[in-house]
């Protein structure tokens, strides 16, 4: 079993923009980018350590307004 955790954050200016996007019902791209960044960091770590997975799952948890924890867990091949 393997587990990798990453915490990603955004700054106050991006948070203000996300608030306005939410008010108008738009996609909150800053949050999407934040999640993509964390997943990319995990994928890079797996690639650098040459870890192959049989199966895996991501869990994303909001820690505070503007910070998310992204966890990957699974079994090695």
C-alpha positions in Angstrom: 0.0 0.0 0.0 1.3 3.5 -0.8 0.0 6.9 0.3 1.1 10.3 -1.0 -0.2 13.6 0.4 0.1 17.1 -1.0 -1.4 20.4 0.3 -2.0 23.1 -2.2 -3.1 26.7 -1.5 -4.0 29.8 -3.4 -3.5 33.5 -2.7 -6.0 36.1 -1.6 -6.3 37.7 -5.0 -7.3 34.4 -6.6 -9.7 33.8 -3.7 -11.5 37.1 -4.4 -11.8 36.2 -8.1 -13.2 32.8 -7.2 -15.8 34.4 -5.0 -17.1 36.5 -7.9 -17.1 33.5 -10.2 -19.1 31.6 -7.6 -21.6 34.5 -7.2 -22.3 34.5 -11.0 -22.5 30.7 -11.2 -19.3 30.4 -13.3 -16.7 27.6 -13.1 -14.3 28.4 -10.4 -11.2 27.8 -12.4 -8.8 28.8 -9.7 -9.9 25.8 -7.6 -9.8 23.5 -10.7 -6.2 24.7 -11.3 -5.3 24.1 -7.6 -6.5 20.5 -7.7 -4.8 19.9 -11.1 -1.5 21.3 -9.6 -1.7 18.9 -6.6 -2.5 15.9 -8.8 0.4 16.8 -11.1 2.7 17.0 -8.1 1.6 13.5 -7.0 2.0 12.1 -10.5 5.5 13.6 -10.8 6.5 12.0 -7.5 5.2 8.6 -8.6 7.2 9.0 -11.9 10.4 10.1 -10.2 10.3 7.2 -7.7 9.3 4.8 -10.6 6.3 3.6 -8.7 3.6 1.7 -10.7 0.2 1.2 -9.2 -2.2 -1.7 -9.6 -5.1 0.6 -8.4 -5.3 4.0 -6.8 -7.8 6.5 -5.5 -7.6 10.3 -4.9 -9.2 12.0 -1.9 -9.5 15.7 -1.8 -10.4 17.6 1.4 -10.8 21.3 1.9 -8.6 22.3 4.9 -9.5 26.0 5.0 -10.9 28.5 2.6 -8.2 28.4 0.0 -6.3 25.3 1.0 -6.9 21.7 0.0 -5.3 18.4 0.9 -5.0 15.9 -1.9 -4.2 12.3 -1.0 -3.5 9.4 -3.3 -3.5 5.8 -2.0 -3.4 2.4 -3.7 -1.4 -0.8 -4.2 1.8 -1.2 -6.0 2.0 -3.5 -9.0 
